[in-house]
């Protein structure tokens, strides 16, 4: 008996859309049936002549596919996701799933009404260092947590904005917490829970007419300790104004029984670990970044994300806790509350 393959469609064949396409094409249990983009993408079509091409979402929705991956500009994610779900197909939504909480909640309501599944792309959860850190916290090896510091210092150059019709737009892009750093807010939310008592300062060190929001910020907030009511003092410092290239993405956690820092450009390295009665295990570090030529994105774990989607849809997933769409809503809500202070 021939094994069933999950049939995919993709809307948006930019940098991240082609990454999704490669992961689907190379997966033995998947078939990329159709793609959609407003541009002709002639070179890509020559290399993939057997994949149906459409220049409209309506054309893609008519194809015989199980799930559609939305890889379009941020401001289109929610409306397109709702259209996909209304066509009775499952949906994979690149980050951010929406630019406000109300739209994110609408997606879940429509999915529930059609008994369909929504997958928010949270590929950094598959990074070996992040999984290791979550296991440390879940096992309470650090005891009560006193402080957490998150640093994300990246570069986004002029070409990044000028070669795009939406990067830098407050309405279409939303800002660096949505476009660059939502994955790292997701990691904190996934491991520690919701933010409270938020305060923030925002700066524009590279003031340009084509950037309608900050390029840097310092966000102070509280997280909950598992064992007591003392809040965890936390700070998130971020910038896209670094010279030349990305510098660091890191999390430092200071607890009563130990201190841990994971870092590197993409939180792909254990920088420091001093924990009571604990020996650091050997961890396979194979995380790479998404390289887009003029700039680099976050960890390139989309192959693991696509594999997760396929296993869920085939009913062979054994890790139901890895992805929960309500987390996607939580991340949007956290960023929205931070940016309400900006507005």
QUIRAZI-V497595 format. One record per pair of residues at least 4 apart in sequence whose C-alpha atoms are under 7 Angstrom apart, sorted by the first residue. I is the first residue (numbers start at 0). J is the second residue. Records with the same first field share a line. If there is no record, write none. Layout:
I = J, J
//
This chain:
4 = 28, 29, 30
5 = 28, 29, 30, 65, 309
6 = 29, 30, 31, 32, 64, 65, 66
7 = 30, 31, 32, 64, 65, 66, 67
8 = 31, 32, 33, 34, 64, 66, 67, 68
9 = 33, 34, 35, 67, 68, 69
10 = 34, 35, 36, 68, 69, 70, 71
11 = 16, 35, 36, 69, 70, 71
12 = 16, 17, 36
13 = 17
14 = 18, 291
15 = 19, 70
16 = 20, 70
17 = 21
18 = 22
19 = 23, 301
20 = 24
21 = 25
22 = 26, 301, 302, 305
23 = 29, 30, 31, 305
24 = 29, 30, 31
31 = 50
32 = 50, 51, 64
33 = 50, 51, 52, 59
34 = 51, 52, 53, 59
35 = 52, 53, 54, 55, 56, 59
36 = 53, 54, 55
37 = 54, 55
40 = 44
41 = 45
42 = 46
43 = 47
44 = 48
53 = 58, 59
55 = 59
56 = 60
57 = 61
60 = 83, 86
65 = 88, 89
66 = 88, 89, 90
67 = 89, 90, 91
68 = 90, 91, 92
69 = 76, 91, 92, 93
70 = 92, 93
71 = 75, 76
72 = 76, 165
73 = 95, 97, 171, 172
74 = 98, 171, 172
75 = 79
76 = 80, 92, 96, 97
77 = 81, 96, 97, 102, 103, 106
78 = 82
79 = 83
80 = 84, 90, 106
81 = 85, 106, 109
82 = 86
83 = 87, 88, 90
84 = 88, 89, 90, 109, 110, 115
87 = 113
88 = 115
89 = 115, 116, 117
90 = 116, 117, 118
91 = 117, 118, 119, 120
92 = 96, 118, 119, 120
93 = 119, 120
94 = 119, 120
95 = 177
96 = 103, 119, 327
97 = 102, 103, 331
98 = 173, 331
99 = 103, 331, 332, 335
100 = 104, 328, 331, 332
101 = 105
102 = 106
103 = 107, 328
104 = 108, 328
105 = 109
106 = 110
107 = 111
108 = 112
109 = 113
110 = 114, 115, 116, 117
111 = 115
117 = 324
118 = 324
119 = 324, 327
120 = 304
121 = 182
122 = 300, 301, 304
123 = 182, 298, 300
124 = 129, 130, 186
125 = 130, 300, 303
126 = 130, 267, 286
127 = 131, 282, 283, 284
128 = 132, 261, 267, 268, 269
129 = 133
130 = 134
131 = 135
132 = 136
133 = 137, 190
134 = 138
135 = 139, 140
136 = 140, 141
141 = 254, 255, 256, 257, 274
142 = 254, 255, 256
143 = 224, 226, 254, 255
144 = 224, 231, 253, 254, 255
145 = 231, 232, 253, 254
146 = 231, 232, 233, 252, 253
147 = 232, 233, 234, 251, 252, 253
148 = 233, 234, 235, 250, 251, 252
149 = 234, 235, 236, 249, 250, 251
150 = 235, 236, 237, 247, 248, 249, 250
151 = 236, 237, 238, 247, 248, 249
152 = 237, 238, 239, 241, 245, 246, 247, 248
153 = 238, 239, 240, 241, 244, 245, 246, 247
154 = 239, 240, 241, 242, 243, 244, 245
155 = 159, 239, 240, 294
157 = 161
158 = 162
159 = 163
160 = 166, 167
165 = 171, 172
166 = 172
167 = 172, 209, 210, 211
168 = 172, 173, 210, 211
169 = 173, 174, 211, 212
172 = 178
173 = 177
174 = 178, 212
175 = 179, 180, 214
176 = 180, 181, 334
177 = 181
180 = 184
181 = 185, 330
182 = 186
183 = 187
184 = 188, 330
185 = 189, 330
186 = 190
187 = 191, 192
188 = 192, 193
191 = 222, 223
192 = 222
193 = 222
194 = 220, 221, 222, 333
195 = 220, 221, 222
196 = 220, 221
197 = 219, 220, 337
198 = 218, 219, 220
199 = 217, 218, 219, 337, 340
200 = 216, 217, 218
201 = 213, 215, 216, 217
202 = 213, 214, 215, 216
203 = 213, 214, 215
204 = 214, 240
205 = 240
214 = 238, 239, 240
215 = 237, 238, 239
216 = 236, 237, 238
217 = 234, 235, 236, 237
218 = 234, 235, 236
219 = 233, 234, 235
220 = 232, 233, 234
221 = 230, 231, 232, 233
222 = 230, 231, 232
223 = 230, 231
224 = 228, 229, 230, 231
241 = 245
245 = 264
246 = 264
247 = 262, 263, 264, 265
248 = 262, 263, 264, 265, 266
249 = 260, 261, 262, 263, 266
250 = 260, 261, 262
251 = 259, 260, 261
252 = 258, 259, 260
253 = 257, 258, 259
254 = 258
256 = 274, 275
257 = 273, 274, 275
258 = 272, 273, 274
259 = 271, 272, 273
260 = 269, 270, 271, 272
261 = 266, 268, 269, 270, 271
262 = 266, 267, 268, 269, 270
263 = 267, 268
265 = 297, 298
267 = 284, 286
286 = 298, 299
287 = 298, 299
288 = 295, 296, 297, 298, 299
289 = 295, 296, 297, 298, 299
290 = 294, 295, 296
291 = 295
300 = 304
301 = 305
302 = 306
303 = 307
304 = 308
305 = 309
306 = 310
307 = 311
308 = 312
309 = 313
310 = 314, 315, 316
311 = 315, 316
324 = 328
325 = 329
326 = 330
327 = 331
328 = 332
329 = 333
330 = 334
331 = 335
332 = 336
333 = 337
334 = 338
335 = 339
338 = 342
//
